[in-house]
Amino acid sequence: QLQLVESGGGLVQPGGSLRLSCAASGGTLRYYAIGWFRQAPGKEREGVSCISSSGGSSNYADSVKGRFTISRDNAKNTVSLQMNSLKPEDTAVYYCAARFGSDCSPARYWGQGTQVTVSS
């Protein structure tokens, strides 16, 4: 069964950058669309970005468009989220999730999450 593990979270100042990675095992990630989601305290989980299984298309939430970039390396079985110009409102637990096929939702497999905190 596909397993996902996120890494790269941490504490960063406003305007800084982080790169999150999602590593897969137990399956070939190239068959899956991969999404990044986040959940802040007291808020519902929201979609951040999605990339198709081929890597040929991607989308972003309006709140992160122009600042975040999703990419994948199927040869390494990984997906990354480059996060630039970070804002305090980006603070959340970030999850990667996979769904077999071209769409990111509804996701079937989830990672454990990684904390991102943006604060001065």
Secondary structure, DSSP 8 states (H G I E B T S, - for coil): --EEEEE--EEE-TT--EEEEEEEESS-GGGEEEEEEEE-TTS--EEEEEE-TTSS-EEE-TTTTTTEEEEEETTTTEEEEEE-S--GGG-EEEEEEEEESS--SS--EE---EEEEE--
